[in-house]
């Protein structure tokens, strides 16, 4: 039976053979393999899985599991409001929404956490989620939600490592600059030349040249493309209107967002949304 909360639901499922599941109105699912082996099929591309594998499944992806030995899954089903702060809780999760968008915009099918040490840490955290799921104490929902924030932080770190793995920078600080921008991309106050120059102790007048020398593109283009990638993921994986997506990402309106998307990626928002159906 599901453990239901306003922002997520948890279930344990056992399969000798995969069958389709109802997945309506969810943002994405985090799948933790408690036991079993087989293959994960995402858009008909196969990826091996085994015990303790961790996967992310977006709401509109065509997916299934090919079960080779009896498998048990812990599935966390998120809604789009997961990082909206709740009035009765002390932690403000809204600051983590950029990280959620970063994950959706950059994740790939298959194993989410290839780093062995991080995988051990995620296993501990998800074991704690499993414990609270089985306990069903009045405080369990808040503990689960807080623990999932830590899980997604580790997932983000692994995705960023993969993105930066084959890039060499003339300045070792630059990876930290990119990480900070990626995880704060929706915070207009932090994504400014003045703020970043001050935070990373770089001359404000030199920052734009410094960024372009390391990234091979301008700071403005990098920020715009990062927001466009988030817009694409929101179009594909949520039912938010294109106007709302545009406003939340700092575009004047959906037409402005659409023009930028076509200019940089050759396709408009409606085309991207249709591709995900």
Secondary structure as GFF3:
##gff-version 3
##sequence-region A 1 277
A	DSSP	beta_strand	3	4	.	.	.	ID=ss1
A	DSSP	beta_strand	8	15	.	.	.	ID=ss2
A	DSSP	beta_strand	28	42	.	.	.	ID=ss3
A	DSSP	beta_strand	45	49	.	.	.	ID=ss4
A	DSSP	beta_strand	54	58	.	.	.	ID=ss5
A	DSSP	beta_strand	63	78	.	.	.	ID=ss6
A	DSSP	three_ten_helix	93	96	.	.	.	ID=ss7
A	DSSP	alpha_helix	97	106	.	.	.	ID=ss8
A	DSSP	alpha_helix	116	135	.	.	.	ID=ss9
A	DSSP	alpha_helix	140	164	.	.	.	ID=ss10
A	DSSP	alpha_helix	174	183	.	.	.	ID=ss11
A	DSSP	alpha_helix	193	199	.	.	.	ID=ss12
A	DSSP	alpha_helix	204	215	.	.	.	ID=ss13
A	DSSP	alpha_helix	219	237	.	.	.	ID=ss14
A	DSSP	alpha_helix	242	248	.	.	.	ID=ss15
A	DSSP	alpha_helix	254	265	.	.	.	ID=ss16
A	DSSP	alpha_helix	269	276	.	.	.	ID=ss17
###
